[in-house]
Amino acid sequence: MTAGGSMWLDREAGPVVRPYALTRGRTQAQGPALGLIDMVVVASPQVADARGLGPEHRRLLDLCQRPAAIADIASETDLPLGVVRVLLGDLRERGLISISSPAGRGGPAENVLRSVLDGLRAL
């Protein structure tokens, strides 16, 4: 506060909440790791019980009504990606959303790479 008693932010800015407060100090989502291109969608619109959820969790549920990538969700919320991952992990643990990874996320199989290499050597 300044000598005049005014705050650094104007009233329209609203309250400032640090990211670690939103995640209660957690830096990793519970369960399997979440990738940038993993698709998120509400598990069932009828099951989406928002009781006990904070406004950030509710906002994420609203954004997940249609399938969306985690990177897209983070850009829509203006929250850091790490915070979005932790909050999505919370929703996943409550069974409110489902998260699916794209096929082949682990990379190509070894036999495919060997076939490509053999083909290149044959050239």
C-alpha positions as CSV (number, residue, x, y, z in Angstrom):
1,M,0.0,0.0,0.0
2,T,1.1,3.5,-0.6
3,A,1.0,6.4,1.9
4,G,-2.4,7.4,0.7
5,G,-3.8,3.9,1.5
6,S,-4.5,3.0,-2.1
7,M,-3.5,-0.4,-3.5
8,W,-1.1,-1.2,-6.3
9,L,-4.0,-2.6,-8.4
10,D,-7.3,-0.9,-9.3
11,R,-10.6,-2.4,-8.3
12,E,-11.2,-3.9,-11.8
13,A,-8.1,-6.1,-11.6
14,G,-9.7,-8.2,-8.9
15,P,-7.9,-10.4,-6.4
16,V,-4.4,-11.7,-7.2
17,V,-3.9,-15.4,-6.5
18,R,-0.5,-17.0,-6.8
19,P,-0.4,-20.2,-8.9
20,Y,0.8,-22.2,-6.0
21,A,-2.3,-21.2,-4.0
22,L,-4.5,-22.6,-6.8
23,T,-2.7,-25.9,-6.7
24,R,-2.1,-26.0,-2.9
25,G,1.6,-26.1,-3.6
26,R,1.4,-29.1,-5.9
27,T,3.5,-29.1,-9.0
28,Q,2.5,-32.4,-10.6
29,A,-0.9,-33.8,-11.4
30,Q,-1.8,-37.1,-9.7
31,G,-1.8,-40.1,-11.9
32,P,-0.3,-40.5,-15.4
33,A,1.6,-37.5,-16.8
34,L,-0.5,-35.2,-19.0
35,G,0.9,-34.2,-22.4
36,L,0.3,-31.0,-24.3
37,I,-1.7,-32.7,-27.0
38,D,-3.7,-35.0,-24.7
39,M,-7.4,-34.6,-25.3
40,V,-9.7,-33.7,-22.4
41,V,-13.5,-33.9,-22.3
42,V,-16.2,-34.0,-19.6
43,A,-16.8,-37.6,-18.7
44,S,-20.6,-37.2,-18.6
45,P,-22.5,-34.0,-18.6
46,Q,-25.0,-35.5,-16.1
47,V,-22.2,-36.5,-13.7
48,A,-20.4,-33.1,-13.8
49,D,-21.0,-32.3,-10.1
50,A,-19.2,-29.0,-9.4
51,R,-19.8,-29.0,-5.7
52,G,-16.7,-28.2,-3.7
53,L,-14.8,-27.0,-6.7
54,G,-13.1,-23.6,-7.0
55,P,-13.8,-21.2,-9.9
56,E,-10.7,-22.4,-11.8
57,H,-11.9,-26.0,-11.7
58,R,-15.4,-24.9,-12.9
59,R,-13.9,-22.9,-15.7
60,L,-11.9,-25.9,-16.9
61,L,-15.1,-28.0,-16.8
62,D,-16.8,-25.5,-19.0
63,L,-13.9,-25.5,-21.5
64,C,-14.0,-29.4,-21.5
65,Q,-17.6,-29.6,-22.8
66,R,-16.1,-30.3,-26.2
67,P,-12.9,-32.3,-26.6
68,A,-9.9,-30.0,-26.4
69,A,-6.1,-30.3,-26.1
70,I,-4.5,-29.4,-22.8
71,A,-2.4,-26.7,-24.5
72,D,-5.6,-25.1,-25.9
73,I,-7.3,-25.2,-22.5
74,A,-4.3,-23.5,-20.9
75,S,-4.3,-20.8,-23.5
76,E,-8.0,-20.1,-22.9
77,T,-7.6,-19.8,-19.1
78,D,-4.5,-17.6,-19.1
79,L,-3.2,-19.9,-16.3
80,P,0.3,-21.4,-16.4
81,L,0.4,-24.8,-18.1
82,G,1.6,-26.5,-14.9
83,V,-1.3,-25.2,-12.9
84,V,-3.8,-26.4,-15.6
85,R,-2.2,-29.8,-15.5
86,V,-2.6,-30.1,-11.7
87,L,-6.2,-28.8,-11.8
88,L,-7.1,-31.2,-14.6
89,G,-5.5,-34.0,-12.6
90,D,-7.9,-33.1,-9.7
91,L,-10.9,-33.3,-12.1
92,R,-9.7,-36.6,-13.4
93,E,-9.3,-38.0,-9.9
94,R,-13.0,-37.0,-9.2
95,G,-14.1,-38.7,-12.4
96,L,-15.4,-35.5,-13.9
97,I,-13.3,-35.6,-17.0
98,S,-11.6,-38.2,-19.2
99,I,-8.2,-37.7,-20.8
100,S,-7.0,-39.6,-23.8
101,S,-3.5,-39.6,-25.3
102,P,-3.1,-39.6,-29.1
103,A,-2.3,-43.0,-30.6
104,G,1.4,-43.8,-31.0
105,R,2.4,-41.4,-28.3
106,G,5.3,-43.7,-27.3
107,G,6.9,-43.3,-30.7
108,P,7.3,-45.8,-33.6
109,A,7.9,-49.4,-32.8
110,E,11.5,-50.7,-33.1
111,N,10.6,-53.0,-35.9
112,V,9.3,-50.1,-38.0
113,L,12.5,-48.1,-37.4
114,R,14.6,-51.1,-38.4
115,S,12.5,-51.5,-41.6
116,V,13.1,-47.8,-42.5
117,L,16.8,-48.1,-41.8
118,D,17.1,-51.3,-43.9
119,G,15.2,-49.5,-46.7
120,L,17.5,-46.6,-46.6
121,R,20.6,-48.8,-46.6
122,A,19.3,-50.6,-49.7
123,L,19.2,-47.3,-51.6
